Amino acid sequence: MINGLILLMSTHSCFHIFPNDVLHIKMKKPKKNKNQNLGEPIIWQEGYFYYKKTDTATAQIGIIDHMKSFSDRIGSQNLMILEKYQVDPLGNLSKVHGEKRYGVPSSSHSQPVTTVD
């Protein structure tokens, strides 16, 4: 997929992640990083973050907090929980339990294009 990352958490759960989607992340052990604005150290293990990008070379996921004062890259091997959430207009979070998969038909199964005169 070009614009989004498809994550298979189990055989029953599948969802797409696009930039600025809200993720609930829990790591196996605490992780240390710096506050971008103040330079103070931040130790975190769990939280809600916005997905920003995926590093295709290292398979790390780029995340940022809601105030843009903290960003990090996390590896999938260190994750205990990775859940996608939707935000309603009032700011309430609801967990996404699964999404319909959208794909591109392969050329061998595509129907011929017909034009209307």
N, C-alpha and C positions, 0 to 999 in steps of 0.2 A: 504494500500500500504506500502511496506517495505522500499524502498529506497527514496521515494518521498512523498510529501504532496499534496493532491488534494484539490484545493480551488474552491468553488462554490461562485462566487461573485453575481450572479443573475441567473435567469433561462436560460439566453442566454450565459453566459460567464463561462467557465471552463478551468482551466489550471493546470498543474503539476508544482511543485516547487522542484528542486533538489539543493543540495549544490552548491554554487557559481553562481546561477542564479541571475540576476540583478532585483531588485524590486524598484519601486517608492512607497514611503510610505509617507502618510500625517496623522498626529495625530490630535485628536480633540483639544488638548491644548499642549503647549510647554512641553518638557520633559528634565530633567536635568540628566547629566551623566558626567563622568570624561574621559579626554584624557588618554589613557593607557601609552603613552610615557612620557608626561610631567606632568600628574596629575592635569592639569588645568580643571576647570569645563566647560562643553559644554552644551549649551541649544539649543535644536533643536526641530522642529515641522514637517519638511518636508525634504526629500532628496532621493538620490539614494544609495542603499546599496546592498551588497551581502547577500543572504540567506545562513545561516550556518546550523541550526538545529532547530528542534521543541522539546520543553520539553513536553513530553506526559502527565506528571502529572499535569501541570498547563496550557497547551495549549498555551504557549508563543512561539513566533518565535524569534530565535536568528539571529541577523544581525551584519554585520561588514562593515566599510567603505572601500574604495578602497586602502587606504594607511595602513590599519590594525592598525590605531592609535585609533580607536573608535569601541567599540562593545556594544551592548545593547540587551535586551530582551523586546519584546513588546507583549502586550495582544491584541487579536483580537477585544475586545469590545471597545478599544480606537481608532480604525482605522477609518479614513474618506476615505482614498484612499489606495488601495493595488493593484498595477498593475505590471505585469511581462514585462520585456523588453529583447530583443535579442540584442547582440552586433555583428556587422559585423567585418570583418578583419581590417577595417580602424578605428574602435572604435566608429562608429555611432550607436546610440540607436534607436530601432524601437519597438513600443508597440506590444505585443502579444494580439490579439483579441480573441483567442480561439484555443484550440488544440484538436486533435482527442483523444478520451479516449481509453486507452488500458487497457484491463482487462484480467483476467484469467477465462476461462470458468468453470462454476460450474460442479461438477462431474455428476449431473443428466442430463446435456445436452451435455456432452462430447461424441465424437465419439469413438468407440473402436479402439485401436491401432492395425494397421495391419503391418505385416512385409513383406519385399520383399525377396524372396528366390533367 
